């Protein structure tokens, strides 16, 4: 496998892998050595778990509860970036199939969020705030093992040391203090077997990097973030409280984030309106936006944001600048304000889309291209489907799907007729 931190190689049958690793797990806990047919990172974790006398039938202990838990997590540095976790991963936790969890450097869970039904399932294995999920107390698991090896990873189904956890699959990434490098904890996504894909691992890593960047920038504790990718209207979160903005306010906020140095009313009019360059109209919209943001966030002469405000599209741009293409793709929720026709927003949307698409193509990584063509915005991208087919192994099960999709899109776009005419 090219990436040892991913649970499944491309084309692996999840059910077969569950059975294979489950047999290896049973052989290990009954004393058979060496460990075979298991990733090295998992085998090493099993050995650490067994060395700590963790029983494969044990349950993680609860160390903090009630007032002690509230006081501890309120004072924890990761409380400052909880709005970022919710912005980037909250959609997964809200979809009914996943949990978002945050733990400290000792593996104590600080927050566990999801729908009521999924939370009830997690309670049965003590995957709850205050429980200790490091390897020494809970055995192999994504947040605990990510802390142990200090690296983002996935733990898939029967790779878990505790039998009671083996129906879950998780992806987690450690988070560090950017000033000192000290390990602060980890961010985790827990759900079903479908999480064993490159996208989930890249997503938690991108979230961890965004949290570290936020902490390193010295942003105010209350936090302010904007989600504008894949949305008709932007959502501004201040102190963890979301505010959905209207179309014009969404466009104005994106433009102000793009130009932290500030913009004049004339400049904003050019960026905002294709046919009405009256700055008076812009000033009226900004006045209404100031009532939403609060006077402490929006300045004038020039118009600019007074406080540091982060945004999902800025996160994607930063990740691309660092060459972290998988993480940028994971953080990309879709085109920026897709229905906006504001010239400045449309230019930025095209720029982000083209930079990300070109970066994915240059990597020629089947997993990355697969993520693109299976997304809502990339499903009809014929050139990307052709690139996907070109990088797949000859006997890959995905190759026939890609070939059929290419044929379908070619016919739909009328290219088959054009090519036939050229040949004749």
C-alpha positions as CSV (number, residue, x, y, z in Angstrom):
1,X,0.0,0.0,0.0
2,X,1.5,3.4,-1.0
3,X,0.1,5.2,2.0
4,X,0.5,3.3,5.3
5,X,-1.9,5.6,7.1
6,X,-4.8,4.7,4.9
7,X,-6.9,1.7,6.0
8,X,-7.8,0.3,2.6
9,X,-5.9,0.2,-0.7
10,X,-7.8,1.3,-3.8
11,X,-10.1,-1.5,-5.0
12,X,-10.0,-3.5,-1.7
13,X,-13.3,-5.2,-0.7
14,X,-14.1,-3.9,2.8
15,X,-16.0,-7.0,3.9
16,X,-13.1,-9.3,2.9
17,X,-10.6,-7.0,4.7
18,X,-12.8,-7.0,7.9
19,X,-12.7,-10.8,7.9
20,X,-9.0,-11.0,7.2
21,X,-8.0,-8.5,9.9
22,X,-10.5,-10.0,12.3
23,X,-8.8,-13.4,12.0
24,X,-5.4,-11.8,12.6
25,X,-6.8,-10.0,15.7
26,X,-8.1,-13.3,17.2
27,X,-4.8,-15.0,16.5
28,X,-3.0,-12.1,18.2
29,X,-5.1,-11.9,21.3
30,X,-4.7,-15.7,21.8
31,X,-0.9,-15.3,21.7
32,X,0.1,-16.0,18.2
33,X,3.2,-14.1,16.9
34,X,4.3,-12.6,14.6
35,X,1.3,-10.5,13.5
36,X,0.6,-10.9,9.8
37,X,-1.8,-9.5,7.2
38,X,-2.1,-6.3,9.2
39,X,-0.7,-2.8,8.6
40,X,2.6,-2.2,10.5
41,X,1.1,0.8,12.3
42,X,-1.8,-1.4,13.6
43,X,0.4,-4.3,14.5
44,X,2.6,-2.0,16.6
45,X,-0.5,-0.5,18.3
46,X,-1.8,-4.0,19.1
47,X,1.5,-4.8,20.8
48,X,1.4,-1.5,22.8
49,X,-2.2,-2.2,23.8
50,X,-1.4,-5.7,25.0
51,X,1.7,-4.4,26.8
52,X,-0.5,-2.0,28.7
53,X,-2.6,-5.0,29.8
54,X,-5.7,-3.7,27.9
55,X,-8.2,-6.5,27.5
56,X,-9.8,-6.9,24.1
57,X,-13.2,-6.9,25.9
58,X,-12.5,-3.8,28.0
59,X,-14.3,-0.5,27.9
60,X,-12.7,2.9,28.0
61,X,-12.9,4.4,31.6
62,X,-14.6,7.8,32.3
63,X,-12.2,10.1,34.1
64,X,-14.1,13.4,34.0
65,X,-17.7,14.3,34.4
66,X,-20.2,17.1,35.2
67,X,-18.5,20.2,36.6
68,X,-15.0,18.9,36.4
69,X,-15.4,18.1,32.7
70,X,-17.0,21.5,32.0
71,X,-14.2,23.4,33.8
72,X,-11.4,21.4,32.2
73,X,-12.6,21.8,28.6
74,X,-13.5,25.4,29.0
75,X,-9.9,26.1,30.0
76,X,-8.4,23.9,27.3
77,X,-6.7,25.6,24.3
78,X,-8.7,23.5,21.8
79,X,-11.9,25.3,23.1
80,X,-10.8,28.2,21.0
81,X,-10.9,26.3,17.8
82,X,-14.1,24.4,18.4
83,X,-16.0,26.7,15.9
84,X,-13.5,25.6,13.2
85,X,-14.1,21.9,14.0
86,X,-17.8,22.5,13.8
87,X,-17.6,24.5,10.5
88,X,-15.4,22.0,8.7
89,X,-16.7,18.7,10.2
90,X,-20.1,19.6,11.6
91,X,-21.8,18.6,8.3
92,X,-20.6,15.1,8.8
93,X,-21.8,15.0,12.4
94,X,-25.2,16.3,11.3
95,X,-25.8,13.8,8.6
96,X,-26.9,11.0,10.9
97,X,-24.0,8.6,10.2
98,X,-20.9,10.2,11.8
99,X,-19.5,11.6,15.0
100,X,-17.1,14.4,15.5
101,X,-14.8,14.0,18.6
102,X,-12.1,16.1,20.1
103,X,-9.7,14.8,22.7
104,X,-6.8,16.2,24.7
105,X,-3.2,15.1,24.6
106,X,-3.9,12.3,27.1
107,X,-6.8,10.9,25.0
108,X,-9.5,12.3,27.2
109,X,-12.5,13.1,25.0
110,X,-13.6,16.7,25.4
111,X,-16.4,17.0,22.9
112,X,-18.4,14.3,21.1
113,X,-21.0,15.6,18.7
114,X,-23.5,13.9,16.3
115,X,-27.2,13.0,16.0
116,X,-28.9,11.5,19.0
117,X,-29.2,8.0,17.5
118,X,-25.4,7.9,16.7
119,X,-24.5,9.3,20.1
120,X,-26.6,6.5,21.7
121,X,-24.5,3.9,19.9
122,X,-21.3,5.6,21.0
123,X,-22.4,5.6,24.6
124,X,-22.5,1.8,24.6
125,X,-18.7,1.8,24.3
126,X,-18.1,4.8,26.5
127,X,-17.2,7.0,23.5
128,X,-18.4,10.0,25.5
129,X,-16.9,13.3,26.8
130,X,-14.7,12.6,29.8
131,X,-13.7,9.1,28.8
132,X,-10.0,8.1,28.3
133,X,-9.3,6.9,24.8
134,X,-5.6,6.7,24.7
135,X,-4.1,3.3,23.7
136,X,-3.2,2.4,27.3
137,X,-6.9,2.6,28.4
138,X,-8.9,1.8,25.2
139,X,-6.4,0.0,22.9
140,X,-6.0,0.7,19.2
141,X,-8.3,3.5,18.0
142,X,-7.9,6.4,15.7
143,X,-7.6,9.3,18.2
144,X,-5.6,7.3,20.7
145,X,-3.2,5.9,18.1
146,X,-2.9,9.2,16.3
147,X,-1.7,10.6,19.6
148,X,0.7,7.7,20.1
149,X,2.4,8.0,16.7
150,X,1.8,11.7,16.2
151,X,0.4,11.3,12.7
152,X,-3.0,11.4,11.0
153,X,-4.4,7.9,10.4
154,X,-7.4,5.7,9.9
155,X,-8.4,2.7,12.0
156,X,-10.8,0.4,10.2
157,X,-13.3,-1.9,11.8
158,X,-11.4,-5.0,13.1
159,X,-8.2,-3.1,13.4
160,X,-9.5,-1.8,16.7
161,X,-8.0,-3.7,19.6
162,X,-11.2,-3.7,21.6
163,X,-13.9,-6.0,20.2
164,X,-16.7,-3.7,21.3
165,X,-15.4,-0.9,19.0
166,X,-14.8,-3.1,15.9
167,X,-18.1,-2.1,14.2
168,X,-16.8,1.5,13.8
169,X,-14.2,3.1,11.5
170,X,-12.4,6.3,12.4
171,X,-10.0,8.9,11.0
172,X,-8.1,11.2,13.3
173,X,-5.3,13.8,13.2
174,X,-3.1,15.2,16.1
175,X,-3.1,19.0,16.8
176,X,-0.1,20.9,18.1
177,X,0.5,24.3,19.7
178,X,2.0,26.2,16.7
179,X,4.2,28.2,19.0
180,X,5.8,25.4,21.0
181,X,5.1,22.2,19.0
182,X,3.4,20.7,22.1
183,X,0.8,18.1,21.4
184,X,-2.6,19.5,22.3
185,X,-4.9,16.7,21.3
186,X,-6.6,15.2,18.3
187,X,-9.6,15.7,16.0
188,X,-11.6,12.6,15.1
189,X,-14.4,11.5,12.7
190,X,-16.1,8.2,13.6
191,X,-18.7,6.3,11.6
192,X,-19.1,3.3,9.3
193,X,-16.9,1.3,7.0
194,X,-17.3,3.9,4.3
195,X,-15.0,6.3,6.2
196,X,-12.1,4.1,5.1
197,X,-11.2,6.3,2.1
198,X,-8.6,9.0,1.4
199,X,-11.1,11.8,1.7
200,X,-11.8,11.3,5.4
201,X,-8.1,11.2,6.3
202,X,-7.4,14.3,4.3
203,X,-10.4,16.0,5.8
204,X,-9.3,15.5,9.4
205,X,-5.7,16.5,8.6
206,X,-6.9,19.7,6.8
207,X,-9.1,20.5,9.9
208,X,-6.1,20.0,12.2
209,X,-4.0,22.3,10.1
210,X,-6.7,24.9,10.0
211,X,-6.9,24.8,13.8
212,X,-3.1,25.1,14.2
213,X,-3.1,28.0,11.7
214,X,-5.9,29.7,13.7
215,X,-4.0,29.3,17.0
216,X,-0.8,30.5,15.5
217,X,-2.4,33.7,14.1
218,X,-3.4,34.8,17.6
219,X,-7.0,35.2,16.7
220,X,-9.5,36.3,19.3
221,X,-10.9,33.6,21.6
222,X,-14.5,34.1,20.4
223,X,-13.5,33.2,16.9
224,X,-15.1,34.2,13.6
225,X,-15.2,31.9,10.5
226,X,-17.0,32.1,7.2
227,X,-18.2,29.1,5.2
228,X,-18.9,30.0,1.6
229,X,-17.8,27.0,-0.5
230,X,-20.7,25.0,-2.0
231,X,-23.3,27.4,-0.5
232,X,-25.7,29.8,-2.1
233,X,-25.4,32.0,0.9
234,X,-22.4,32.3,3.3
235,X,-22.6,31.3,6.9
236,X,-20.7,33.5,9.4
237,X,-19.9,31.8,12.8
238,X,-19.0,34.0,15.7
239,X,-18.1,32.3,18.9
240,X,-19.6,29.1,17.5
241,X,-23.0,30.8,16.7
242,X,-23.9,30.6,13.0
243,X,-25.4,33.5,11.1
244,X,-26.7,32.9,7.6
245,X,-26.1,35.9,5.4
246,X,-28.1,37.1,2.4
247,X,-26.7,37.1,-1.1
248,X,-25.2,40.6,-1.2
249,X,-23.8,40.4,2.3
250,X,-22.2,37.0,1.5
251,X,-20.6,38.6,-1.6
252,X,-19.4,41.6,0.4
253,X,-17.9,39.5,3.1
254,X,-16.0,37.3,0.6
255,X,-14.6,40.4,-1.1
256,X,-13.5,41.9,2.2
257,X,-11.8,38.6,3.2
258,X,-10.1,38.6,-0.1
259,X,-8.7,42.1,0.5
260,X,-7.7,42.4,4.2
261,X,-6.0,45.7,3.4
262,X,-9.4,47.2,2.7
263,X,-11.4,48.4,-0.3
264,X,-13.0,51.7,-1.2
265,X,-16.7,52.0,-2.0
266,X,-15.8,52.5,-5.7
267,X,-13.6,49.3,-5.7
268,X,-16.3,47.3,-4.0
269,X,-18.9,48.6,-6.5
270,X,-16.7,47.3,-9.4
271,X,-16.3,43.9,-7.7
272,X,-19.9,43.6,-6.7
273,X,-22.1,44.9,-9.6
274,X,-21.7,44.2,-13.3
275,X,-23.9,47.2,-14.4
276,X,-24.4,49.5,-11.4
277,X,-21.3,51.1,-10.1
278,X,-23.0,53.5,-7.7
279,X,-20.9,53.4,-4.4
280,X,-24.0,54.7,-2.5
281,X,-25.6,51.4,-3.1
282,X,-22.5,49.6,-1.7
283,X,-22.5,51.9,1.4
284,X,-26.1,51.1,2.1
285,X,-25.4,47.3,1.9
286,X,-22.3,47.8,4.1
287,X,-24.3,49.6,6.7
288,X,-26.7,46.7,6.9
289,X,-23.8,44.3,7.1
290,X,-22.3,46.2,10.0
291,X,-25.5,45.6,12.0
292,X,-25.0,41.9,11.4
293,X,-21.3,41.8,12.2
294,X,-21.2,44.4,14.9
295,X,-19.4,47.7,14.8
296,X,-16.2,46.1,16.2
297,X,-15.7,43.8,13.2
298,X,-16.2,46.2,10.3
299,X,-14.2,49.4,9.7
300,X,-14.5,52.0,7.0
301,X,-12.2,54.4,5.1
302,X,-11.3,52.0,3.6
303,X,-13.9,49.2,4.3
304,X,-12.1,46.3,6.0
305,X,-12.5,43.7,8.7
306,X,-11.0,44.9,12.0
307,X,-10.6,41.4,13.5
308,X,-9.0,38.3,12.0
309,X,-11.8,36.2,10.3
310,X,-11.0,32.9,8.7
311,X,-12.9,31.3,5.8
312,X,-13.1,27.9,4.2
313,X,-12.0,29.2,0.8
314,X,-8.9,30.8,2.4
315,X,-8.1,27.5,4.0
316,X,-8.2,25.8,0.6
317,X,-5.9,28.4,-0.9
318,X,-3.4,28.1,2.0
319,X,-3.3,24.4,1.7
320,X,-2.6,24.6,-2.1
321,X,0.2,27.1,-1.4
322,X,1.8,24.5,0.9
323,X,1.4,21.8,-1.7
324,X,-1.1,19.9,0.4
325,X,-3.4,18.9,-2.5
326,X,-5.3,16.1,-0.7
327,X,-6.0,18.3,2.3
328,X,-7.1,21.2,0.0
329,X,-9.5,18.9,-1.9
330,X,-10.9,17.5,1.4
331,X,-11.5,21.1,2.6
332,X,-13.2,22.1,-0.7
333,X,-17.0,21.8,-0.2
334,X,-17.8,23.0,-3.7
335,X,-17.6,26.2,-5.8
336,X,-17.5,29.5,-4.0
337,X,-21.1,31.1,-3.8
338,X,-22.0,29.2,-7.0
339,X,-25.0,31.4,-8.0
340,X,-23.2,34.7,-7.5
341,X,-22.7,36.8,-10.6
342,X,-20.7,39.5,-8.8
343,X,-17.6,40.0,-11.0
344,X,-15.1,39.9,-8.1
345,X,-16.7,36.7,-6.6
346,X,-16.9,35.0,-10.0
347,X,-13.2,35.7,-10.7
348,X,-12.2,34.3,-7.3
349,X,-14.4,31.3,-7.8
350,X,-12.8,30.5,-11.2
351,X,-9.3,31.0,-9.7
352,X,-9.9,28.6,-6.8
353,X,-11.6,26.0,-9.0
354,X,-8.8,26.0,-11.6
355,X,-6.0,26.0,-9.1
356,X,-7.4,23.0,-7.3
357,X,-8.3,21.1,-10.4
358,X,-4.9,21.7,-12.0
359,X,-3.2,20.6,-8.7
360,X,-5.3,17.3,-8.7
361,X,-4.4,16.6,-12.3
362,X,-0.7,17.2,-11.7
363,X,-0.6,14.7,-8.9
364,X,-2.1,12.0,-11.1
365,X,-3.2,10.2,-7.9
366,X,-6.2,7.8,-8.6
367,X,-7.6,8.5,-5.1
368,X,-7.6,12.3,-5.5
369,X,-9.0,12.2,-9.0
370,X,-11.7,9.7,-7.8
371,X,-12.7,12.2,-5.1
372,X,-13.1,14.9,-7.8
373,X,-15.2,12.9,-10.3
374,X,-17.4,11.5,-7.6
375,X,-18.2,14.9,-6.2
376,X,-21.3,16.9,-7.2
377,X,-19.2,19.5,-9.0
378,X,-16.9,17.0,-10.8
379,X,-19.3,14.3,-11.8
380,X,-19.6,15.6,-15.4
381,X,-16.0,16.7,-15.8
382,X,-15.1,14.6,-18.9
383,X,-11.5,15.6,-19.0
384,X,-11.0,14.5,-15.4
385,X,-12.8,11.2,-16.0
386,X,-10.4,10.6,-18.8
387,X,-7.5,11.4,-16.6
388,X,-8.9,9.0,-14.0
389,X,-9.1,6.2,-16.5
390,X,-5.5,6.9,-17.6
391,X,-4.0,6.4,-14.1
392,X,-6.0,3.3,-13.1
393,X,-4.3,-0.1,-13.2
394,X,-5.5,-2.2,-16.2
395,X,-7.4,-4.7,-14.1
396,X,-8.9,-2.2,-11.6
397,X,-12.6,-2.7,-11.0
398,X,-13.0,1.1,-11.2
399,X,-11.7,1.2,-14.8
400,X,-14.9,-0.2,-16.4
401,X,-17.0,2.3,-14.5
402,X,-14.7,5.1,-15.7
403,X,-14.9,3.9,-19.3
404,X,-18.7,3.8,-19.2
405,X,-18.9,7.2,-17.7
406,X,-16.5,8.6,-20.4
407,X,-18.7,7.1,-23.1
408,X,-21.8,8.5,-21.5
409,X,-20.5,12.0,-21.2
410,X,-18.9,11.9,-24.7
411,X,-22.3,11.1,-26.1
412,X,-24.1,13.6,-23.9
413,X,-21.8,16.4,-25.0
414,X,-22.2,15.4,-28.7
415,X,-18.5,14.7,-29.0
416,X,-19.0,11.3,-30.5
417,X,-20.9,12.8,-33.5
418,X,-18.2,15.4,-34.0
419,X,-15.4,12.8,-33.9
420,X,-17.2,10.5,-36.2
421,X,-17.6,13.4,-38.8
422,X,-13.9,14.1,-38.5
423,X,-13.0,10.5,-39.2
424,X,-15.3,10.5,-42.3
